[in-house]
Amino acid sequence: MVRRVLGGVIAIVILGACALPFAQEAYDRYVIWRQLDTRDRVAFHEWNGSARSFLAAMRDRCVLAYGPSASACANYRVASE
């Protein structure tokens, strides 16, 4: 009986550890999606990479367009930290 309960607990821990990266990505997508405007949301929806890589690409694009200390890039910096 104890062996069966212990096996079940170990299986739950392993499944939780396997599901953690997917849950983190889903949470990142939700948080980042909320901070984007309509045009960026469309681009985000079509993005094939991770949410953090999309945010890094948007931040890099903004820095190239406006400079590293521009206030327009503040949303991308805050969301990525």
N, C-alpha and C positions, 0 to 999 in steps of 0.2 A: 504494500500500500504506500509506504513512504517512498519507495523507488518510483512509483507511478506519479506521485505528486511532484517529486523532485524533477523527474523528466519533463513534466508539464511546465513547471516553472522555468526550466532551462530552455525549453522550446519557445516560450513566450519572450524570454530575454533575447534569444537569437532573432526571432521575428521582429522584435522592437528595434534591435540594432540594425537590421536590414532595411527597415522602413524609415529610419531616421533621416537619411539623405533625401528621400522623396518628400517627406513632410517639411523639411527645411526649404527645399526648392519651392514647394507650393506656397509656403508662408512668404518667402522672398518675392515670388511673383505677385502675390496679393498686395504686399506693402508697396512694391515699386509701381504696380499698376495704378494704385490709388493716387500716387503723386504725379502721374503723367497727365499732360493735356491730351485732347482728343486726337490730334495728329500723331503724337508719339505713341498713344495707345494702339493705333492701327499698326504702326511699325513694330511695336512690341508683340502684338498678336501674331505677326508674320515671322517673328524672330525664331530661328531654330536652335539657338544656343541657350545657355542658362540665363537666368534673370540678372545675375551679377555681371555677366559678360556683356549683356545689353546695356546695362547702366554704365559700365566702363567705356563702351563704345560711344555712348551719348555724351559722357563727360569729356572724352578725348575730342569729339567733334566740337563741343562747345568751347573748350580751351583753345582749339585751333582758330575758331571763328572770333572769339572775344578776348582771349588772353587768359592767363592762369588765375588772375585774381578778380575776374569779372563776377558781378553779383548775379548775372544770368545763369551761371553755372552752379550756384549755391544749392539748388535742389538736387543736383546729381551728386554733389559731394556729401551732403547730409544723408541722403538715402543709402549711400554705399558704405557708410561707417557704422 
